[in-house]
Amino acid sequence: MLSLPWLKYEYNEKKQFNWSGVKYDVLNAHNIFIFVILFYTGLCLSFQLYWEFWYLDGLSATPLLLGGAVLIRRSLLAVSTLGSSYLMGRIGDLNTICFGLFLYSSSFLALSFTRIAWLVLFIDTFQAAAHGISYCAFTVLFYKASLKENSSIILGLQETVFAVGYEGGATLMGALFHVLGTQLTLVVYSTSCATVLAILLLYICISKYDTHYQKLDQDYAKE
């Protein structure tokens, strides 16, 4: 709060939401599909948020190793978030999400065969990077996909869908651990990630949206 006098920002008191534009953005088939992918990445992140320490504890990890997991996760998340703009500039928003899904799939597969606690931390770096780059890509993508005056609503909806995904993922993964066991659950998650990745890649190939996701006409809601 002390820094506010030095921050430059623009506050438009006359700004009004274009509800017809919001309806178009929310019900647009492309955006619905991307929201589904976003929800799924929330399911994937649940492992790090809720079950990673449980998994490490099962591998007899020491308190020092558990603390190191947090430090590594936060550091890699910061690096991947800062580096996401470069990656999106090179391969595009949708391809960045694909890369994140690839990292999720690979990491879950590797975790399913890992029985060494410190090796989990190495694999964990890929999951942290996957979350950082994919969530930033979703944010940029949804901002470009909506009218400027409606961007706050769309980004708020993005946060809501993602939150529902990782909260639901905590329950789903816990139930699968109980029914299928740890290794098979991680294999199922790896396989499902690969399936979602394949669907998204196919969509990119046949869709009219290119990998850099051209900004929509800001006047379409007035038509």
C-alpha positions in Angstrom: 0.0 0.0 0.0 2.9 2.4 0.7 4.0 2.1 -2.9 0.6 3.3 -4.4 1.6 7.0 -4.7 4.4 5.9 -7.1 2.4 3.5 -9.2 0.9 4.8 -12.5 -2.5 3.4 -13.4 -5.6 4.4 -15.2 -9.0 4.1 -13.5 -12.0 4.7 -15.8 -15.0 5.5 -13.8 -17.2 5.5 -16.9 -16.2 2.0 -17.9 -19.2 -0.3 -18.4 -19.3 -4.1 -19.0 -20.7 -5.2 -22.4 -22.9 -8.1 -21.2 -23.6 -9.2 -24.8 -19.9 -9.4 -25.3 -19.5 -11.4 -22.0 -22.1 -13.8 -23.1 -20.3 -14.3 -26.4 -16.9 -14.8 -24.7 -18.3 -17.3 -22.2 -20.4 -19.3 -24.7 -17.9 -19.2 -27.5 -17.1 -22.8 -28.4 -13.3 -22.1 -28.6 -13.3 -20.6 -25.1 -15.4 -23.4 -23.7 -12.9 -25.9 -24.9 -10.0 -23.9 -23.5 -11.9 -23.6 -20.1 -12.1 -27.4 -20.1 -8.4 -27.7 -20.6 -7.8 -25.2 -17.9 -10.1 -27.2 -15.5 -8.0 -30.3 -16.3 -4.7 -28.5 -15.5 -6.2 -27.7 -12.1 -6.8 -31.4 -11.5 -3.1 -32.0 -12.3 -1.8 -29.3 -10.0 -3.7 -30.9 -7.0 -0.8 -33.4 -6.6 1.6 -30.6 -5.7 -0.8 -28.7 -3.5 -2.3 -31.6 -1.6 -0.6 -35.0 -2.1 3.1 -34.4 -2.7 4.1 -34.3 1.0 2.0 -37.4 1.6 3.8 -39.1 -1.2 7.2 -38.0 0.1 6.3 -39.1 3.6 5.5 -42.5 2.2 9.0 -42.6 0.8 10.4 -41.8 4.3 11.5 -38.2 3.4 13.2 -36.2 6.1 11.8 -32.8 7.3 14.8 -31.1 5.6 13.8 -32.8 2.3 10.2 -31.7 2.7 11.3 -28.1 3.3 13.6 -28.3 0.2 10.5 -29.4 -1.8 8.8 -26.1 -1.0 11.8 -24.0 -1.8 12.5 -25.7 -5.1 8.8 -25.6 -6.1 8.5 -21.8 -5.4 11.8 -21.0 -7.0 11.0 -22.9 -10.2 7.5 -21.5 -10.3 8.8 -18.0 -10.2 11.4 -18.7 -13.0 8.9 -20.5 -15.2 6.4 -17.6 -14.8 8.9 -15.0 -15.7 10.1 -17.1 -18.6 6.7 -17.9 -19.9 6.5 -14.6 -22.0 9.6 -15.6 -23.9 8.2 -19.1 -24.5 4.9 -17.8 -25.7 6.6 -15.3 -28.0 8.5 -18.2 -29.6 5.9 -20.9 -30.0 2.5 -19.2 -29.2 0.0 -19.4 -26.4 -1.7 -22.7 -27.3 1.6 -24.5 -28.0 2.8 -23.3 -24.6 -0.2 -25.0 -23.0 0.7 -28.1 -25.0 4.2 -28.0 -23.6 2.8 -27.7 -20.1 0.6 -30.7 -20.6 3.6 -32.7 -21.9 5.6 -31.8 -18.7 2.6 -32.9 -16.6 2.3 -36.2 -18.5 6.1 -36.9 -18.3 6.3 -36.0 -14.6 3.4 -38.2 -13.5 4.8 -41.1 -15.5 8.2 -40.7 -13.9 6.7 -40.3 -10.4 4.8 -43.6 -10.8 8.1 -45.5 -10.9 10.1 -43.3 -8.4 10.9 -44.9 -5.1 13.7 -42.4 -4.1 12.5 -39.3 -2.1 15.1 -36.9 -3.4 14.4 -37.9 -7.0 10.8 -36.8 -6.5 12.1 -33.2 -5.9 13.9 -33.3 -9.3 10.7 -34.5 -11.0 8.8 -31.9 -9.1 10.6 -29.1 -10.9 8.9 -30.1 -14.1 5.5 -30.0 -12.5 6.2 -26.5 -11.1 7.4 -25.3 -14.5 4.3 -26.8 -16.2 2.0 -24.9 -13.9 3.9 -21.6 -14.3 4.0 -21.5 -18.1 0.6 -23.0 -18.7 -1.3 -20.7 -16.3 0.4 -17.6 -17.7 -0.5 -18.9 -21.2 -4.1 -19.3 -20.2 -4.2 -15.8 -18.8 -2.8 -14.2 -22.0 -5.0 -16.3 -24.2 -8.2 -15.3 -22.4 -7.2 -11.7 -22.2 -6.8 -11.6 -26.0 -10.0 -13.6 -26.5 -12.3 -11.1 -24.8 -13.4 -7.5 -25.2 -11.1 -5.1 -23.3 -13.9 -3.9 -21.1 -14.9 -7.5 -20.3 -11.4 -8.8 -19.6 -11.7 -8.6 -15.9 -14.8 -10.8 -15.9 -13.2 -13.4 -18.2 -10.0 -13.5 -16.1 -12.1 -13.8 -12.9 -13.9 -16.7 -14.5 -10.6 -18.2 -15.4 -9.5 -18.1 -11.8 -12.8 -19.7 -10.7 -12.6 -22.6 -13.2 -9.0 -23.3 -12.2 -9.8 -23.2 -8.5 -12.7 -25.6 -8.9 -10.4 -27.9 -10.9 -7.6 -28.2 -8.3 -10.0 -28.4 -5.4 -11.9 -31.1 -7.2 -8.7 -32.7 -8.2 -7.7 -33.1 -4.5 -10.8 -35.3 -3.9 -10.4 -37.2 -7.1 -6.8 -38.0 -6.7 -7.3 -39.1 -3.1 -10.1 -41.4 -4.1 -8.0 -42.9 -6.9 -5.1 -43.4 -4.5 -7.5 -45.3 -2.2 -9.1 -47.4 -5.0 -6.3 -47.9 -7.5 -3.1 -47.4 -5.4 -0.4 -44.8 -5.8 1.4 -46.1 -8.9 -1.6 -46.9 -11.0 -3.2 -43.5 -10.1 -0.1 -41.7 -11.4 -0.1 -43.8 -14.5 -3.8 -42.9 -15.1 -3.0 -39.2 -14.7 0.0 -39.5 -17.1 -2.1 -41.3 -19.7 -5.0 -38.8 -19.4 -2.5 -35.9 -19.7 -1.2 -37.4 -22.9 -4.7 -37.9 -24.2 -5.7 -34.3 -23.5 -2.5 -33.1 -25.1 -3.2 -35.1 -28.2 -6.7 -33.7 -28.4 -5.4 -30.1 -28.1 -2.7 -30.7 -30.7 -5.4 -32.0 -33.1 -7.6 -29.0 -32.3 -4.7 -26.7 -33.1 -4.1 -28.4 -36.5 -7.8 -28.3 -37.6 -8.9 -25.1 -35.9 -9.0 -21.6 -37.5 -7.2 -20.2 -34.5 -3.5 -20.1 -35.1 -0.9 -20.7 -32.4 -0.5 -17.0 -31.7 -4.2 -16.6 -31.2 -5.2 -13.5 -33.1 -6.9 -10.8 -31.1 -10.7 -10.8 -31.8 -12.4 -7.8 -33.3 -13.4 -5.5 -30.4 -16.5 -4.4 -32.3 -18.0 -7.8 -32.8 -20.5 -7.4 -29.9 -22.0 -4.4 -31.5 -23.1 -6.2 -34.6 
